[in-house]
């Protein structure tokens, strides 16, 4: 797990490009504290940079950027290839020779053997740049779940890329803000892909690769498909449970591979508890768990954590987080964000503690809610079908009359799937966004409903909710925030529920089995009924939550309405002080103040 950066520029001397990439690497040092590497190809005006966090093969053999023996193929790689040993053995039978024990070298060898078809053979989380000096091509490649970030910037004769947007600013490649990002942020609570806060800096879509042709200075972006997967639907409940159990156990087994200390985030919820119990089957005393607890009892999950800890062998590291910790560290947290978000505070703290406890990699329970119906949106989405029968103009006309919790109904004035998602998950209504940013409401709607790919067929069912939660909420918020906050502490977070074979299995299960209106994640829980304590899953959903409603309300820099620009923002903060609106709205307005 690392941070990567690079520049191809036909208009600059290679040493000037090297200076840019060096600056990018320095900005990304937190994500790769163990080593730094720079590769320069003067003939092609190309420089790759790398910051290393050593997880597999801790020796100098893992230094990057890395090349094949003939130094014809170069790579800078961020992530883990969990099936690299299987691929390595297959390549050995084909006569390939290796000089290290790294998964990075396997990527190079696989590409040399199979070309771009190799990308679909990898099981893992990854973002890498690969330079083929023979074909004069450079590839940017991102994993199919979008776990690892990869941003790019293109101008005539120039391609730049990095793991975080801050790297482009540090190198002076671009400093210009993207004009529309505040609109998206106030609506979504994050900046959705492919957009960023920087003009012409975009996120490479998951499961895609960008190919840069050095001869013509042109590029194309293509998808790649995961090899060896089937689409046959599973319609039998017991068969589904059997495969869920088998495939998740295999996924956890894969992701426990490491030559550095490894643990699990244990919140006390169903998903982290399940991952902990499965990991314990293999690691036993070697497995460490990291937990957080609070003095605020309504948020404290220690009782559920203990139910799991009583069944595992390894050492647990519990950490008390208090309001003073939040206030002391908030400036650091906001700096770590890279882009504004209304999430990630929890990830920052638990990653900090995991790093302090000596871990370099941890397993997380992200992904189960999205694939198996763990959120209220899975049941709420069907009501949108009925609300759509109301004439759309009535929602727009009623905006000024609606109390704050119902203003999001005005999204229904738009016939667009993103409007439906924002009704379920959004922060501010289009009218409030327009007034906050002093712009027209039609302009707000144009920004929100253009440029984000959505399914063509729309059914207002649980399967549609799963698409929303996976491709919008999890992709843009949970995964991005988890990555950037953990890497800020030099920590790698692995997500077994997003193992390629497991997500393929989930999508094959008939929706009537996969989703239950009576019990969230029923088929997943039933698959491990012999392992999960009933008290852990048979309770109201809580999520990995902090007492932020209270903490932010008592933190003057956020709750003092006089510090906010604009009457609407000031009134919103007053409502927050009176506990009438959710903390995420106040936090969004707090972050956006420097830009309005």
Residue pairs with C-beta under 8 A, 6 or more apart in sequence:
1 31
1 53
1 55
1 78
1 79
1 80
1 361
1 487
1 492
2 31
2 32
2 50
2 51
2 52
2 53
2 64
2 77
2 78
2 79
2 163
3 25
3 28
3 29
3 31
3 32
3 50
3 51
3 78
3 162
3 163
3 164
3 487
4 28
4 48
4 49
4 50
4 51
4 76
4 77
4 78
4 127
4 128
4 129
4 150
4 161
4 162
4 163
5 21
5 24
5 25
5 28
5 48
5 49
5 50
5 76
5 160
5 161
5 162
5 163
5 167
5 171
6 21
6 46
6 47
6 48
6 49
6 76
6 129
6 160
6 161
6 162
7 17
7 20
7 21
7 24
7 46
7 47
7 158
7 159
7 160
7 171
7 173
8 17
8 44
8 45
8 46
8 47
8 138
8 158
8 159
8 160
8 212
8 214
9 17
9 45
9 157
9 158
9 159
9 160
10 45
10 157
10 158
10 217
11 157
11 158
12 20
12 45
14 40
14 41
14 42
14 45
14 47
17 40
17 45
17 46
17 47
18 38
18 40
18 47
20 47
20 160
20 171
20 172
20 173
21 38
21 47
21 48
21 49
21 171
22 38
22 49
23 167
23 170
23 171
23 172
24 49
24 162
24 167
24 168
24 170
24 171
25 32
25 36
25 38
25 49
25 50
25 51
25 167
26 170
27 164
27 166
27 167
27 169
27 170
27 171
28 51
28 162
28 163
28 164
28 166
28 167
29 36
29 51
30 336
30 487
30 488
30 489
30 490
31 51
31 53
31 163
31 164
31 487
31 488
31 490
32 50
32 51
32 52
32 53
32 490
33 51
33 53
33 490
34 52
34 53
34 54
34 490
35 50
35 51
35 52
35 54
35 63
35 64
36 49
36 50
36 51
36 52
37 49
37 50
37 52
37 63
37 64
37 65
37 76
38 47
38 48
38 49
38 50
38 65
39 47
39 48
39 49
39 65
39 67
39 74
39 76
40 46
40 47
41 47
41 74
41 131
41 133
44 131
44 133
44 136
44 214
46 131
46 138
46 214
48 65
48 74
48 75
48 76
48 129
48 131
49 65
49 76
50 64
50 65
50 76
50 77
52 62
52 63
52 64
53 360
53 487
53 490
53 492
54 62
54 259
54 260
54 360
55 80
55 258
55 259
55 260
55 360
55 361
55 492
56 62
56 80
56 84
56 101
56 102
56 103
56 257
56 258
56 259
57 100
57 101
57 102
57 259
58 259
58 260
59 100
61 99
61 100
61 101
61 102
62 100
62 102
62 104
64 75
64 76
64 77
64 104
65 74
65 75
65 76
66 74
66 75
66 77
66 100
66 102
66 104
66 105
66 108
67 73
67 74
67 75
67 108
68 105
68 108
68 109
68 112
69 97
69 99
72 132
72 133
72 134
73 108
73 111
73 112
73 130
73 131
73 132
73 133
73 134
74 130
74 131
74 133
75 104
75 107
75 108
75 128
75 129
75 130
75 131
76 128
76 129
77 104
77 107
77 126
77 127
77 128
78 126
78 127
78 128
78 148
78 150
78 163
79 124
79 125
79 126
79 127
79 128
79 143
79 147
79 148
80 103
80 124
80 125
80 126
80 255
80 257
80 492
80 494
81 87
81 103
81 106
81 107
81 122
81 123
81 124
81 126
82 123
82 124
82 254
82 255
82 257
82 499
83 121
83 122
83 123
83 124
83 254
84 102
84 103
84 106
84 107
84 124
85 257
87 106
87 110
87 121
87 122
88 98
88 106
88 109
91 98
91 106
91 109
91 110
91 113
92 98
94 113
96 109
96 112
96 113
98 105
98 106
98 109
99 105
103 124
107 118
107 122
107 126
107 128
107 130
108 130
110 118
110 121
110 122
111 118
111 130
111 132
114 121
116 139
116 209
116 222
116 224
117 224
117 227
119 141
119 209
119 224
120 224
120 225
120 226
120 227
121 227
122 143
123 254
123 499
123 500
123 501
124 143
125 143
125 145
125 147
125 148
125 494
125 495
125 498
126 141
126 142
126 143
126 148
127 140
127 141
127 142
127 143
127 148
127 149
127 150
127 163
127 204
128 140
128 141
129 138
129 139
129 140
129 141
129 161
130 138
130 139
130 141
131 137
131 138
131 139
132 138
132 139
136 213
136 214
136 215
137 211
137 212
137 213
137 214
138 159
138 211
138 212
138 214
139 209
139 210
139 211
139 212
140 150
140 152
140 161
140 204
140 209
140 210
140 212
141 150
141 208
141 209
141 210
141 224
142 148
142 150
142 204
142 205
142 206
142 207
142 208
142 209
143 206
143 207
144 206
144 207
144 226
144 500
145 206
145 479
145 495
145 498
145 500
145 503
146 193
146 205
146 206
146 207
146 475
146 479
147 479
147 483
147 495
147 498
148 163
148 483
149 163
149 164
149 203
149 480
149 483
149 484
150 161
150 163
150 203
150 204
151 161
151 162
151 163
151 164
151 165
151 168
151 196
151 201
151 202
151 203
151 204
152 159
152 160
152 161
152 201
152 202
152 204
152 210
153 159
153 160
153 161
153 168
153 173
153 174
153 198
153 200
153 201
153 202
154 160
154 200
154 219
155 200
156 217
157 217
159 212
159 219
160 168
160 171
160 173
162 168
163 487
164 338
164 484
165 196
165 197
165 198
165 201
165 338
165 339
166 338
168 174
168 198
168 201
169 175
169 198
174 198
174 199
174 200
174 201
175 198
176 198
176 199
176 200
177 197
177 198
177 199
177 595
178 195
178 196
178 197
178 198
178 199
178 200
178 201
179 199
180 195
180 447
181 191
181 195
181 196
181 197
182 437
182 592
182 595
182 596
183 433
183 437
183 439
183 444
183 447
183 448
184 191
184 192
184 195
184 447
184 448
185 191
185 340
185 588
185 591
185 592
186 427
186 428
186 432
186 433
186 436
186 437
186 588
186 592
187 422
187 426
187 427
187 428
187 430
187 433
187 444
187 448
188 422
188 425
188 426
188 427
188 472
188 476
188 477
189 341
189 342
189 343
189 425
189 426
189 427
189 477
189 584
189 588
190 339
190 340
190 341
190 342
190 343
190 476
190 477
190 480
190 481
191 197
191 339
191 340
191 341
191 476
192 452
192 472
192 476
193 203
193 205
193 452
193 475
193 476
194 202
194 203
194 204
194 205
194 451
195 202
195 203
195 451
196 202
196 203
196 339
197 339
197 340
204 210
204 221
205 221
205 223
206 475
207 223
207 224
207 226
208 221
208 222
208 223
208 224
209 221
209 222
209 224
210 219
210 220
210 221
211 219
211 220
211 221
211 222
212 218
212 219
213 219
226 500
226 504
229 500
229 501
229 504
230 504
230 508
231 508
232 508
233 508
233 509
233 510
234 240
234 243
234 505
234 508
234 509
234 510
234 513
235 510
235 513
237 513
237 523
240 509
240 510
240 513
240 514
240 523
240 527
241 523
241 526
241 527
242 527
243 505
244 505
244 506
244 509
244 523
244 524
244 527
245 527
245 528
247 499
247 501
247 502
247 505
248 274
248 278
248 496
248 497
248 499
248 502
248 527
249 278
249 281
250 499
250 501
251 496
251 497
251 499
251 501
251 502
252 275
252 278
252 279
252 282
252 363
252 496
253 282
254 496
254 499
255 363
255 494
255 496
255 499
256 262
256 279
256 282
256 283
256 363
258 360
258 361
260 360
260 361
261 288
261 358
261 359
261 360
261 361
262 283
262 287
262 288
262 359
262 360
262 361
262 362
262 363
263 287
263 288
263 289
263 290
263 314
263 354
263 357
263 359
263 361
263 362
263 363
264 272
264 275
264 276
264 279
264 287
264 288
264 289
264 290
264 362
264 363
264 364
265 272
265 289
265 290
265 291
265 350
265 354
265 362
265 363
265 364
265 365
265 493
266 272
266 273
266 276
266 289
266 290
266 291
266 305
266 308
266 309
266 316
267 291
267 292
267 301
267 305
267 365
267 544
268 291
268 301
268 302
268 303
268 304
268 305
268 308
268 536
269 301
269 304
269 365
269 536
269 541
269 542
269 543
269 544
270 365
270 368
270 374
270 521
270 524
270 525
270 532
270 536
270 537
271 365
271 366
271 367
271 368
271 369
271 374
271 497
272 364
272 365
272 544
273 304
273 307
273 308
273 365
273 532
273 533
273 536
274 365
274 368
274 524
274 528
274 531
274 532
275 363
275 364
275 365
275 496
275 497
276 287
276 289
276 308
276 312
276 363
277 308
277 311
277 312
277 528
277 531
277 532
278 496
278 531
279 287
279 363
280 287
280 311
280 312
280 313
280 314
283 314
284 313
284 314
285 313
285 314
285 315
286 314
287 312
287 313
287 314
288 314
288 315
288 316
288 317
288 357
288 358
288 359
289 309
289 312
289 314
289 315
289 316
289 317
290 316
290 317
290 319
290 350
290 353
290 354
290 357
290 359
290 362
291 302
291 305
291 316
291 317
291 318
291 319
292 318
292 319
292 320
292 321
292 346
292 349
292 350
292 353
293 300
293 301
293 302
293 305
293 318
293 319
293 320
293 321
294 300
294 320
294 321
294 322
294 546
294 547
295 320
295 322
296 547
296 550
298 547
299 542
299 545
299 546
299 547
301 542
302 318
304 535
304 536
304 539
305 316
305 318
307 533
307 535
307 536
308 533
308 536
309 316
311 533
317 353
317 354
317 357
319 349
319 350
319 353
321 349
321 546
323 547
323 550
323 551
323 554
323 555
325 349
326 345
326 546
326 548
326 551
326 555
327 551
327 555
329 348
329 349
329 352
330 555
332 348
333 344
333 345
333 348
333 485
334 591
336 344
336 348
336 484
336 485
336 488
337 344
337 481
337 484
337 485
338 484
339 480
340 588
340 591
340 592
341 477
341 480
341 481
342 427
342 477
342 584
342 587
342 588
343 477
343 478
343 481
344 481
344 482
344 484
344 485
345 546
345 548
346 544
346 545
346 546
347 481
347 482
347 485
347 486
347 493
348 485
348 488
348 489
349 546
351 485
351 486
351 488
351 489
351 491
351 493
352 489
354 362
354 486
354 489
354 491
355 489
355 490
355 491
359 491
360 490
360 491
360 492
361 491
361 492
361 493
361 494
362 486
362 491
362 492
362 493
362 494
363 493
363 494
363 495
363 496
364 482
364 493
364 494
364 495
365 495
365 497
366 474
366 478
366 479
366 482
366 495
366 497
366 498
367 474
367 495
367 496
367 497
367 498
367 503
368 374
368 497
368 521
368 524
369 375
369 469
369 520
369 521
370 466
370 469
370 470
370 473
370 474
371 466
371 470
371 497
371 503
371 506
371 507
371 514
372 506
372 514
372 515
372 520
372 521
372 523
372 524
373 462
373 465
373 466
373 514
373 515
373 516
373 520
373 521
374 520
374 521
374 541
375 465
375 469
375 520
375 541
376 541
377 424
377 425
377 465
377 468
377 469
378 462
378 465
378 466
378 469
378 515
378 520
379 462
379 517
380 424
381 420
381 424
381 460
381 461
381 462
381 464
381 465
381 468
382 460
382 461
384 412
384 420
384 423
384 424
384 460
385 460
387 409
387 412
388 412
390 412
392 412
392 413
392 414
392 415
393 413
395 409
395 410
395 411
395 412
395 413
396 410
396 413
398 409
398 410
399 407
399 410
399 429
399 431
400 431
402 409
402 410
404 575
404 580
404 581
407 428
407 429
407 431
407 432
408 422
408 423
408 426
408 429
409 423
410 429
410 430
410 431
411 419
411 420
411 422
411 423
411 426
411 429
411 430
412 419
412 420
412 423
413 419
414 445
414 449
416 449
416 454
417 454
417 455
417 458
417 468
418 448
418 449
418 452
418 454
419 448
419 449
420 460
420 468
421 468
421 472
422 448
424 465
424 468
425 468
425 472
425 473
427 584
427 585
427 588
428 436
428 585
428 588
430 441
430 444
430 445
430 448
431 441
432 568
432 572
433 444
434 440
434 441
434 443
434 444
435 566
435 568
436 566
436 568
436 569
436 589
436 592
436 596
437 444
437 596
438 566
438 596
452 472
455 464
455 467
458 464
461 511
462 511
462 514
462 515
463 511
463 515
466 515
479 495
482 493
482 495
483 493
486 492
486 493
496 502
497 503
506 514
509 523
513 523
514 523
516 522
516 523
519 525
520 541
521 537
525 532
525 537
548 583
548 587
549 579
549 582
549 583
552 558
552 559
552 576
552 583
552 586
552 587
553 559
553 576
553 577
553 579
553 583
553 586
557 563
557 590
558 573
558 586
558 587
558 590
559 573
559 576
559 577
559 586
560 573
561 569
561 570
561 571
561 573
561 574
561 577
562 570
563 593
564 570
564 572
564 573
564 589
564 593
565 593
565 596
566 596
569 589
569 593
569 596
572 581
572 585
572 586
572 589
573 586
573 589
575 581
576 583
576 585
576 586
